[in-house]
Each structure stands twice: as structure tokens, then as C-alpha cells.
Amino acid sequence: MGEKEDVAVVKCSSYEQKKVDKAIKKALSLLDFKFKKGLKVLIKPNVVGCFPKKQIATTTHPSVIEAVCKILKKEKCKIFIGDSPFTNPEASFKASGIDKVAKKYSAIKKPLIFEQEKQIKIIDKKGILKDIEVAKIIKQVDLIINMPKLKTHVLAKYTGAIKNLYGCVPGGMKQRIHLWAQGEKKHSKVLVDIYQHIKPELNIMDGIIGMEGEGPTSGDAKKAGLIIASRNTVALDIAATKIIGFNPKKIFMIKEAVKRKLYSGYKFNLVGMKQLPFIKFREPPKSKRQNVQGVINKRFREKPIICNEKLCIKCGTCAKHCPGKAISMKPYPTIDRKKCIRCFCCIEICPQDALGLEK
């Protein structure tokens, strides 16, 4: 690996298909990336769940995926589009419109739901988990295209290319991982474990409309008007965090990847623009941590709460998917503070944005 990897940053003002097609072609040209004919290719978008009101800001847009599929089709590649949304995968793919793209271009005419595929275990004695379970097809394809969304994140501060690969872990396994690796630092190490064993050959980020604040699902839509691409996953995340005004050295998963020598330093070679654009994204709410230890420190840290009972539809999704089983319905969600592991999955999967952080 060279000291600096190329990162292509291309302007794209909307999701109009012709504009997106042009931006994707330009990004690949700037990277001098060409697909070989007849490859078996897996596209991994970011499909968190079914959020009809905010789908455009939470999920990789279908027009960006289709632009890539058009190029692959010309090269007679066998295309698969897959992910493992946290809840209701079929509805999530349908709400996003990705199901239509899969029907048009995928070899199986539908999106792959990773937990419904055959699984394999990847042994990693040095990792947090020791073994990682993923869909078998991830290891069977010739090429993986990682297609994240530009968003902030309440736990990891930023979610991009490295974190998007967490979706390769099937269904309920994610909940168990949150129990095993609690907190931002440990969870970030798990994310790098997963990245180490998957390492996509191409990363294309949908930064046309992203999300700021309480991402990845409860924040606000933010237009950045960019397509960001790189052969290197870590380099893309370093560039993306700088674009939105974050310090990549303070994003634990990036810091961990550099520490493990999966990327050399924090520099990259910008192609497509003379200067890196700056589009400030609002950060997730900061913790109320005090500069003291023990009980006081614990008392003032972030805790998920009901933000607005008028928004809550008492669906029980948060309780069903809480890794620590800390939520009970009475009839609104009630959180047992002692059981809460602060993974913020409840905030991430709430379809109504009824859950948020204390501020």
C-alpha cells in the first residue's frame, strides 16, 4: 500500500438518473477503475430499515446503485445487491426502491437478505469476537462494491464506509455483538475486525443527501451534493469526515484502522477537485460526562429516552430489538437504566423518531 490513496470527489446536485450516471462514471474514471468482464459482483448499500419519511437521508439512493449496475451490465457482470437491515428487510428494500433496481439488474431479480443466505464463520483469534459470521456469498464473489451513505451516528459519531460493512453481519447477530462489545471504542474495534476480513475493492459513497445530528436514522437530512469514491475504505472515510468538519483522528474506527496499519496515516490524494469541499454537518448531541469518575460520571452520560410520546405508535420495535433487553412497553417504551448498554439501537430503529438522547 502506498502512503496516499486516491479519493475522487465529484459534485452531483440531485438524484436525477442522468446526473448520477455522469458523476459515477467521472468518479471511476478519476480512480482509473475499470471492471473486468464477467465478474461476479456484490453491491453492499446502506439499508438500515424502513423509514419512509427519511429514506432519502438514511439509505443509499437507488439511482446511485443503478448507475453502478449500468456499468457492470455493459461488462456482462453477474450482479448481486445485498444487505441485512436491522428490521423488516423486505419492507426496507421496498421503501428504499432498491428492490426495483435489483429486479432490473440482479442475477436473482431481488435483493439478497444476508441472514436468509448460507452462513460461514471467519475465525479471528486476535479480534474482539474471535469468530465472525457472514453470508457465504460475501466470500464467493469476485468483487465487493461498498456503497455507504454520508451520515453522522449517535454512537460512532460518524458512519461511512468502514461501518457500512457491519451490515454484512446477519440479523440478530448484531444484537449479540452489541452485548459483547459495549461502548464506542470496543464497538469500533469490532467494525475494524469485520473490515479486515471483507476489504471491498471499491467504495462509492452517496453524499448527495446525507444526515446530520442524531444519525443514522433520527437526524436531519443534509444536502452535500457529492459522490465520494476510493479503492481504499479507510481513505474514503478520512476524506468524508474532513468534508463534514469532523477530525478523523477522533473517530475511533478510523483511528483503530490506522493503528492496525490498514492505512498509512491520515493523508490521501484528492482527485476531481483542487481543494476538498467543506460542508459542515451538525454533530450528534454531546455527552454530559463530567471530569469525575465513578457514580457521578455514570449518572451524567447519555441515555436514550422517549422524546415525544405523540410520535410513538407503541409498535414495540425498540423493545423487540434491544440487545440488553432493557426496554419494556408500559404502554410506551420504558428503559431500565441498569440494563441499558448505550448501544442506541433503539434510536436507530425507531420508525417514528420517538426516541432520542437526553441533552
C-alpha positions in Angstrom: 0.0 0.0 0.0 1.3 3.4 -0.9 1.4 6.3 1.5 -1.6 8.0 0.0 -4.6 6.5 -1.8 -6.7 8.3 -4.4 -10.1 9.7 -3.3 -12.4 11.0 -6.0 -14.8 13.7 -5.0 -17.4 14.7 -7.7 -20.2 17.2 -7.5 -23.8 15.9 -8.1 -26.6 18.2 -7.4 -29.6 15.8 -7.4 -30.7 12.1 -7.7 -31.8 12.7 -11.3 -30.5 9.5 -13.0 -28.6 11.2 -15.8 -26.7 13.4 -13.4 -25.9 10.5 -11.1 -24.8 8.3 -14.1 -22.4 11.1 -15.1 -21.0 11.6 -11.6 -20.4 7.9 -11.1 -18.6 7.5 -14.5 -16.4 10.5 -13.7 -15.5 9.2 -10.2 -14.5 5.8 -11.7 -12.5 7.5 -14.4 -10.7 9.7 -11.9 -9.7 6.5 -10.0 -8.8 4.8 -13.2 -11.1 1.9 -12.1 -12.2 -0.5 -14.8 -14.3 -3.6 -14.3 -13.2 -6.9 -15.9 -15.8 -8.7 -18.0 -17.9 -11.4 -16.5 -17.1 -10.7 -12.8 -19.4 -11.9 -10.0 -20.1 -8.6 -8.1 -21.8 -7.9 -4.8 -23.1 -4.4 -4.2 -23.4 -3.6 -0.4 -25.6 -0.5 0.0 -26.5 1.1 3.4 -30.1 -0.1 4.1 -30.8 0.5 7.8 -34.5 -0.1 7.9 -37.9 1.2 6.7 -38.1 4.9 7.3 -40.5 6.3 4.6 -40.3 9.9 5.9 -36.5 9.9 5.9 -35.5 7.2 3.5 -33.7 9.7 1.2 -31.4 10.6 4.0 -30.9 7.2 5.7 -30.4 4.8 2.8 -28.1 4.6 -0.2 -30.3 6.0 -3.0 -31.4 3.6 -5.7 -30.2 5.9 -8.5 -26.6 5.7 -7.3 -26.8 1.9 -7.2 -28.4 1.8 -10.7 -25.7 4.0 -12.1 -23.1 1.4 -11.0 -25.3 -1.5 -12.2 -25.5 0.0 -15.7 -21.7 0.0 -16.0 -21.5 -3.6 -14.6 -24.1 -4.8 -17.1 -22.1 -3.5 -20.0 -19.3 -5.6 -18.8 -21.6 -8.6 -18.5 -21.0 -8.9 -14.8 -23.2 -11.1 -12.6 -24.7 -8.6 -10.1 -26.0 -9.2 -6.6 -27.3 -6.5 -4.3 -27.4 -7.4 -0.6 -27.7 -6.1 3.0 -29.0 -7.0 6.4 -31.4 -4.2 7.6 -31.9 -4.1 11.3 -35.7 -4.6 11.0 -38.1 -5.9 8.3 -35.7 -6.4 5.4 -38.3 -6.9 2.7 -40.1 -3.7 3.6 -36.8 -1.8 3.9 -35.7 -2.7 0.4 -39.1 -1.9 -0.9 -39.3 1.5 0.9 -35.9 2.5 -0.5 -36.7 1.5 -4.1 -33.6 -0.8 -4.2 -35.9 -3.8 -4.8 -36.8 -2.3 -8.2 -33.1 -1.9 -9.1 -32.4 -5.5 -8.0 -35.3 -6.8 -10.1 -33.9 -5.0 -13.1 -30.2 -5.8 -12.8 -29.6 -8.6 -10.1 -28.9 -12.1 -11.2 -31.6 -13.3 -8.9 -34.0 -10.5 -9.6 -34.3 -9.5 -5.9 -32.1 -8.1 -3.1 -30.1 -10.6 -1.0 -31.1 -10.6 2.7 -27.9 -11.8 4.3 -29.5 -13.7 7.2 -31.5 -15.7 4.8 -28.4 -16.9 3.0 -26.0 -19.7 3.9 -23.5 -18.5 6.6 -19.8 -19.1 7.1 -17.6 -18.3 10.1 -14.4 -16.3 9.8 -12.0 -17.2 12.6 -10.2 -14.2 14.1 -8.3 -15.2 17.3 -6.9 -11.6 17.6 -10.3 -9.9 17.2 -12.9 -8.9 19.8 -15.3 -11.6 18.6 -12.8 -14.4 17.8 -15.1 -15.5 15.0 -17.4 -13.5 12.7 -20.4 -14.9 10.9 -21.2 -13.6 7.5 -23.2 -14.6 4.5 -21.3 -17.1 2.4 -21.7 -15.1 -0.8 -19.5 -12.4 0.6 -16.6 -14.8 0.2 -17.8 -16.3 -3.1 -17.9 -13.1 -5.3 -15.0 -11.7 -7.3 -15.6 -8.1 -6.3 -17.4 -6.3 -3.5 -18.6 -2.7 -4.0 -19.2 -0.9 -0.7 -21.8 1.8 -1.1 -22.3 3.7 2.2 -24.3 6.8 3.0 -22.8 10.0 4.4 -24.2 10.3 7.9 -23.4 11.1 11.5 -24.0 8.4 14.2 -25.1 8.7 17.8 -22.6 6.0 19.0 -19.7 6.1 16.5 -20.1 9.9 15.7 -19.8 9.2 12.0 -20.9 6.3 9.9 -19.4 5.7 6.5 -17.5 3.1 4.5 -16.0 1.0 7.4 -19.2 0.9 9.4 -21.3 0.1 6.4 -19.7 -3.4 6.3 -21.3 -4.1 9.7 -24.4 -4.8 7.6 -22.6 -7.9 6.3 -23.3 -9.5 9.7 -26.7 -11.2 9.6 -29.8 -10.2 11.6 -29.8 -10.9 15.3 -26.0 -11.4 15.4 -25.7 -7.6 15.5 -27.6 -7.5 18.8 -25.3 -10.1 20.3 -22.3 -8.1 19.1 -23.6 -5.0 20.9 -23.7 -7.0 24.1 -20.2 -8.4 23.6 -18.6 -5.1 22.6 -20.3 -2.3 24.5 -19.3 1.3 24.1 -17.8 3.3 21.2 -14.2 2.0 21.5 -14.9 -1.7 21.7 -17.6 -1.5 19.0 -15.2 0.4 16.8 -12.7 -2.4 17.1 -15.4 -4.9 16.0 -16.1 -2.8 13.0 -12.4 -2.9 12.0 -12.3 -6.6 12.6 -15.1 -7.0 10.1 -13.5 -4.7 7.6 -10.2 -6.6 7.9 -11.9 -9.8 6.7 -14.0 -8.3 3.9 -12.0 -5.4 2.4 -14.1 -4.2 -0.6 -12.2 -3.4 -3.8 -14.3 -0.3 -4.5 -16.1 2.1 -2.2 -18.7 4.6 -3.6 -20.4 6.9 -1.0 -23.8 8.5 -1.6 -23.1 12.0 -0.3 -25.8 13.8 -2.4 -28.1 14.0 0.5 -26.8 12.8 3.9 -27.8 13.0 7.5 -26.6 15.2 10.3 -27.3 15.3 14.1 -28.8 12.1 15.5 -27.9 9.8 12.7 -28.0 7.2 11.3 -31.9 7.5 11.2 -33.2 10.1 13.6 -31.2 13.1 12.4 -32.0 15.7 9.7 -31.4 15.5 6.0 -28.4 17.4 4.9 -27.6 18.2 1.2 -23.9 17.8 0.4 -24.2 17.2 -3.3 -21.3 14.9 -3.6 -20.3 11.4 -4.8 -17.1 10.2 -3.0 -15.2 7.2 -4.2 -12.0 5.3 -3.4 -10.4 1.9 -3.8 -9.5 2.2 -0.1 -12.2 2.1 2.5 -10.2 4.0 5.2 -9.1 6.7 2.8 -12.7 7.4 1.9 -13.7 7.7 5.5 -10.8 10.1 6.2 -11.9 12.3 3.3 -15.6 12.2 4.2 -15.1 13.1 7.8 -12.9 16.1 6.8 -15.6 17.2 4.3 -18.2 17.4 7.1 -16.0 19.1 9.6 -15.0 16.1 11.8 -11.5 15.2 12.8 -10.8 11.7 11.5 -8.2 11.2 14.3 -11.1 11.4 16.8 -13.3 8.8 15.0 -12.3 5.6 16.8 -12.9 3.2 13.9 -10.6 5.2 11.7 -8.0 5.6 14.4 -8.2 1.8 15.0 -7.7 1.0 11.3 -4.7 3.3 11.1 -3.3 1.8 14.4 -3.5 -1.7 12.8 -1.7 -0.4 9.7 -4.6 -1.0 7.5 -3.9 2.5 6.2 -0.8 4.7 6.4 -1.5 7.9 8.3 -4.4 10.3 7.6 -3.4 11.7 4.2 -4.9 10.9 0.8 -4.6 12.1 -2.8 -7.6 14.1 -3.8 -8.7 13.7 -7.4 -11.5 15.5 -9.2 -11.2 18.8 -7.2 -8.3 21.1 -6.4 -9.5 21.5 -2.8 -11.5 19.3 -0.5 -15.0 20.8 -0.1 -16.2 21.8 3.4 -19.9 21.2 4.2 -20.3 21.4 8.0 -22.5 18.6 9.4 -24.1 19.0 12.9 -22.6 16.5 15.3 -24.7 14.1 17.4 -25.6 15.5 20.9 -22.5 15.6 23.1 -22.5 13.6 26.3 -23.0 15.2 29.7 -19.9 13.5 31.0 -18.2 15.3 33.8 -14.5 15.3 34.6 -15.1 12.9 37.5 -15.1 9.2 37.8 -17.5 6.5 39.2 -21.1 7.1 40.0 -21.3 10.8 39.1 -19.7 10.1 35.7 -22.1 7.2 35.1 -25.1 9.3 36.1 -24.5 12.1 33.6 -23.7 10.0 30.5 -26.1 9.8 27.5 -29.2 7.7 27.9 -31.9 7.0 25.4 -35.3 8.4 26.4 -38.7 9.0 24.9 -38.5 12.3 23.1 -42.1 12.7 22.1 -44.9 10.3 23.1 -47.1 11.9 20.5 -44.8 10.4 17.9 -44.6 6.9 19.5 -47.1 4.4 18.0 -46.3 1.8 20.6 -45.2 -0.7 18.0 -42.7 -2.3 20.3 -39.9 -2.4 17.7 -37.4 -0.9 20.1 -38.2 -3.5 22.9 -38.0 -6.4 20.4 -34.6 -5.5 19.1 -32.9 -4.1 22.3 -29.7 -6.2 22.8 -29.7 -5.7 26.5 -33.5 -6.4 26.9 -33.7 -3.1 28.7 -36.9 -1.9 27.2 -40.4 -2.8 28.2 -43.7 -1.5 26.9 -45.9 0.2 29.6 -47.6 1.0 27.1 -44.9 3.4 25.9 -41.2 2.2 26.0 -39.7 2.3 29.5 -35.9 1.9 29.8 -34.2 0.0 32.6 -31.1 2.2 33.1 -29.2 -0.7 34.8 -29.7 -2.9 31.7 -29.1 -0.2 29.1 -25.8 -0.8 27.4 -25.9 2.5 25.5 -25.7 1.0 22.0 -28.5 3.4 20.9 -30.1 0.7 18.7 -33.5 1.8 19.9 -32.9 5.3 18.5 -31.6 3.8 15.2 -34.5 1.5 14.5 -37.5 3.6 15.8 -39.7 4.2 12.7 -41.2 7.4 14.2 -38.1 9.2 15.6 -39.8 9.0 19.0 -36.6 8.1 20.8 -33.6 10.4 21.2 -30.8 11.3 23.6 -31.0 13.3 26.7 -29.4 16.7 26.0 
